[in-house]
Structure formats: structure tokens, C-alpha cells
Amino acid sequence: MEDKWWFVFLVILVISGSCAQGQLINGFYSLTCPSAEGIVRSTVEAHFNKDPTILAGLLRLHFHDCFVQGCDASVLVNGSYSERSSPSNMGLRGFDVIDDAKSQLEALCPGIVSCADILALAARDAVALSKGPSWPVPTGRRDGRVSLGSQPSSNLPSPLESVADMRKKFAAKGLDDRDLVTLVGAHTIGQTDYSDGSERVALDQNSQTMFDVNYFKNLRNGNGILESDQKLWGDAALRSIVQSYAGIINGLFGLRFDMEFQRAMIKMSSIQVKDRYRRRD
């Protein structure tokens, strides 16, 4: 029995040491809450069965969280002057899914699983349920304590921005041109609001609930819905990336986009993370 607990102690030390260096790890909750990832997935799936469009909302929610103060769940904070209240975050959906998963996890493993990790896991599961790729999500994020409504507009890309401005905002987060095009490719299951916000329009008119490369084919054919999306085709460097995903023969390059999207998501999900073992600020 003593040998068993000594082994557990050593494993915890290894995990602690890794996170103390600002690193996330796969299976962070394997000892403290082994059902965590399964609970998040089943929760996302349950909400998906009621409303298939919620998957795009969860993916967007994680993106908006990471681009403002890093992936720390500060987008979830509800208040008059929080990120959630910013005009840039109007139309965000999926808060109820995260709340549902968090409630279940608190009942099973109180105080263990962070909302920031739930957001990252839910985004991965949303892609997988859209017939897209699935990948191991490094976990160990700590939730932030600061959420300012003034920050989203200066950090989040806008649908009306120039390519140069989009590049600057992605570069500020350590993301390059390939990351930009790849992550914007999430619009394959995305939607946008029109007029008064009551009408939602799919950003991929051909297969709006399927995670595929049709979105890039739309850009190649001049059928992008958002102005900022279509501008990707107008930039020579970005166009070559769009073309590599769109391909010539149907489906030929789908696997490549799947692989690149996994890589880009892991990279984005690591932006300015607050790890679980550093001093709380």
C-alpha cells in the first residue's frame, strides 16, 4: 500500500513540475478527475442533439476567450463591464453548455476542473461531432480573475478588417499566416448574425453542419459570406494556403486541413495560459 501511494506522489510531482514551467499536459485530470473529459463530451453531445448549431457556438466561444487575455475563461464572466458584455461578443453562444458541464464536474470533483479547460475540451468535441478531427487536448489551465469589456474590440478580429489588421492581431498571439487561414477555416461550421441579430446565416452554404473543406472552395469561387473571409483569397500569400486546402479534386486535401486544424487549435489553446501551479495574480 505504501508503494502505491509513493507512486501516486511521484506522478503528482511530475505533473506539478511540468506545469510549473508554464506547460499544459495531456491527461492532467487523469488522477484527480478521470471522468472529466468524458463528462464534457457527453454534455456537448446532449446539447448537440437538441440543437446541432451549438457546435459552431462552442468553437467560437473558445476562440473569443483565447484572443482576449489568453485561454482563461474570462469570456464567461457575467457583468456590466465584463468581456461578455462587449459589442464584439454579441451573439456568442454555448454558455449554457459550459455551465452544464461545470455543474456536473463540481458535483463529482469539486474545485478540480477549470472552466478554461472545459472550453478547450468542448471546442474539440464540437469539431469531432461535426465529422471533423479529434485530438488530445493538453489541459491544466487556471481560470482568470479579470474580465474587462474594453478589451475584446482591440484583440478580436473584425469581419470588416483588412488583411493587414487581421495579420497583426493573429501575430500578436504568436500565430502566423497558416494559423490564420486554418483557424478561420472553423467557419466551415460557422454562422453569422444579420440585420437585428435574429437571423443567422451559415458561413458555408454547402455543408454548414459538416466540418470539411467546402468553406475554402467557396472562397476560391468568390462565394465567401463575410468580407474578411473573402479577403483571404485576395492576398497572394493567404490565397496559396486557401488553395492548398480547397484542392482540385474533391476531398483530396481534406485530410491535410484536418491535420493542420488540430495543430493550430492546440497552438491557439495555449495562448497566455495561466497554469495551475503558478502564483495566483
Salt bridges, closest charged atoms under 4 A:
GLU37 OE1 - ARG124 NH2 3.17
ASP51 OD2 - ARG93 NH2 2.59
ASP72 OD2 - LYS274 NZ 3.00
ASP96 OD2 - HIS47 ND1 4.00
ASP100 OD2 - HIS47 NE2 2.93
GLU106 OE2 - LYS102 NZ 3.01
ASP117 OD1 - ARG141 NH1 2.64
ASP125 OD1 - ARG41 NH1 3.97
ASP125 OD1 - ARG124 NE 2.70
GLU161 OE2 - LYS169 NZ 2.55
ASP177 OD1 - ARG167 NE 2.88
ASP179 OD1 - ARG263 NH1 2.86
ASP179 OD2 - LYS267 NZ 2.71
ASP193 OD1 - ARG200 NH1 2.63
GLU227 OE2 - LYS231 NZ 3.27
ASP229 OD2 - HIS187 ND1 2.88
ASP235 OD1 - ARG167 NH2 2.82
GLU260 OE1 - ARG263 NH2 3.07
ASP275 OD2 - ARG278 NE 2.97
